[in-house]
Amino acid sequence: MNVNNFAAVPLLGTLLLSLVPPVTQAQEVRVYSGRHYSSDNAIYERFTKATGIKVRLLESNDSAIVERLRNEGRNSSADVLILVDAAKLAHATELGLFQPIGNAELMRDVPLSLRDPKGRWFGLTRRVRAFVVNPKLVNPGSLRTYADLANPALKGKLCLRNRNSVYNQSLVADQLILRGQPATRSWIRGMIANLADPVYTSDTVLARDVARGKCGVGVVNSYYVARMLSGQNGAADKALAARVRIVYPNPAHVNVSGAGVTRHATNRTQAIQLIEYLTSPTAAEGFAQGSFEYPLKGFGNNPILKRFGPFTPDGLSAAQLGAKAKAASQLMADNGWQ
Amino acid sequence: MSAAGSSRRSLLWGVLLVSLLTLAPLVALAWDALFGGALQGVSLGSEGRLQVGNTLALVAGEGLLGGVVGTAIGWLTALCSFPGRRLLRIAQLLPMAFPAYLQAASLIDWGSRAGWRIHGLGWAIALLALANYTYVFYLSHETFASSGRRLLEASRCLGVGPWRSFGRVALPLALPAIGAGVALSAMEVVNELGAVRLLGVPSLSAGILDRWQAEGDAPGAALLALVALAIVALLVSGERLLRRRSRRWNLSVGSPQGPLWHLQGWRAALAMVITALPPLLAVLIPCLWVSSGWESLRQQDGTELAALTLRSLGLALAATGVTLAAALLLAVVRRWTPRPLVQQLSVIAGLGYAVPGSVLALGLLILGGPIGLGPLLLLLWGYGDRFMAVAKQGLDAAFERMPPSIDEAAISLGCNWRGVLRRVHLPLQRGPLLVGGLLVFVDVVKELPLTLSLRPFDFDTLAVRVFQYASDERVGAAMTPALLIMVLGLLASAALIPSLDRR
């Protein structure tokens, strides 16, 4: 290889790069999304077909996306921000990343507990923090509320996801609001004393271990088990999932994924159009259906979700959960939740 | 000579610019940490101490395991002869093609399907050693092969057995190279994020990110980052010290020719097992995963996969070009200007390697966001910053081996510095440049946190797609892009074979 070949390397690279970025269209909306479900793309495509507005997407994890938008400020080209946890949505609102939209249609379609009261973001789907139970080890009837997980009778039978999971942080925030700090602290200590195995880093791996009897009960988002039951993860996972039961505590902690128009959006009209479309009863159901989440209202038409039965939300708002997020994470750390 | 001197001064400015560019994101971070939040009540806390302890345990455990495995394989393939030696030596490049986070994700998922829980510090050490022992192997093999044979021959003539000659002659000779390899791999361990997080080991790199992003505690994150940087600074200075010593050794020992130690019977079998095991494991883990999850492998959109691959390839090529050019500039100026300032700047320019990618991404966002710098430029800046040390490593060593009399001869024959560079250095440094370039290429293809945080719209790469599917616990869907990363990594590693074979 001679010198000219070396000069060709960056040249070729730039050439390739210049080929790849897509051409700009007249009508488009640019989305930063913390959701990453391949089924979402089908909904975006339907939106483009219906409106002629192209959706340009950047999917990443919630924290990275919020940090990016915050630093880009005025220069950001994002029009819509989608996040997957109530506390994260509240945090982004606090940072001033959204702008309020007083849109009657949105206010009507999205229940008050699932959106920002000032219209800065709107819920898209609901997910429930549920018990996954192995009926051979633990009687599903004995589990009625999250508090039951600290019952000493479950010693050596409980499995939990790690503290890093935002879903667990929001669950603890939820309990902090409903039951106060002393009760929540002893609840966490009780659960940690009941652990069968060190905390998990994945809901699916946890659900498999419940099915195999390594744990009697675990706490997961129900859609992970629904996905296993659907056969999307293969026949082995489907058979394992058939051995477990999903139990919804009463009342249940319901988390949301939601979207808002960014403060410095250049395509504001198109952004509102997209959010209207995503929250409209038909599309919201489609959004939820592909990922086995629940739509904003009702329990959807999915046969697997129907088998799980209905649940009663505890009705806490994302703003309430967000306000307690930091305290929740600290309480978990202080009481041995790794 | 004075004309040459003044035109070289412009090169000095170039070095200053490169060092500034690499240092800027770190300074921005420190600034943000110090003045962005109230600096009060900052402490490690019990959690911080746990994270520091875990990182130290990872560094020590991985260093020991990777050091022993890498040295053993380096010695066996350099100085012993047994069936399949050449092939097995080349096979040591295989583990490089597999990113540690991918190995961890596939092992955990496969284990969970089979009913085993893969979790905790022990597994993290084993997987990180598997992913990083190549550094020790590569450097120790070089030393054993180039300087060991004659001395070993002499020691054996004097009646010293193979084990004692290894312990008393070969090992002390290679110790600096082994130490340098261990230091390099330890830096990888300090900023490893995906694998340790998946295995449930709370480490410094994860702690920095969590404090910063999840808890909004910038000063606390900066404190952890300082601890990480201190560990890395120790490693860097250790590596430099050892390299200086190894250079002296290389000068004192002559020709690389000499007989190999012929292994027979069970000894040969054992040597084969030891050298074959790590590459075999590296390939086996993803294969097991593919076989257990085969049915969940979806029919995937071919054009989309092609686009993902093309973007990964394009980004890696562009980043390689940028990084190599900057590394070459640093190495050349270092050679021509032996001022302490230049030497120090050159060290500083390599610091980005020590910073976790996710932290570097934050620094770049703080810098580039407000002025609206294009995401692709920012991304290339990040890659260059992160992987400068990788490109510099081989180049610096190669320039050190080249006698300065060559430059003097060229200049006395009327060449200016551009001529020396074009007609003398580049042809002579073709090998190290190629090796450095390929290492950067493989690293960029595997890189995740920078790409994830900085890329433009509609610009997913293979690594990004793997992460998205895996973090959504859709391991089956992650399989095809993961396999494509490995193919790119393998192709690039294959190009390294000649450099290994030459020795």
Interface residues (C-beta under 8 A of the other chain):
Chain A: M1 N2 V3 F6 V9 P10 L11 L12 G13 T14 L16 L17 L19 V20 P21 P22 R30 H36 Y37 S38 R56 L57 L58 E59 S60 N61 S63 A64 V66 E67 R68 R70 N71 E72 G73 N75 S76 S77 H91 N162 N164 V166 D197 P198 V199 Y200 T201 S202 D203 T204 V205 R208 D209 R212 K214 Y224 R227 Q232 N233 G234 A235 A236 D237 K326 S329 A333 Q338
Chain B: E47 I108 D109 S112 R113 G115 R117 H119 G120 R197 L198 L199 G200 P202 A206 L209 D210 Q213 A214 E215 G216 S292 G293 E295 S296 A307 L310 R311 L313 G314 L315 A316 L317 A318 A319 T320 G321 V322 L324 A325 S358 A361 L362 L365 I366 G368 G369 P370 I371 G372 L376 R422 L426 P427 R430 L433 L434 G437 L452 S453 L454 R455 P456 F457 D458 F459 D460 Q468 Y469 S471 D472 E473 R474 V475 G476 A477
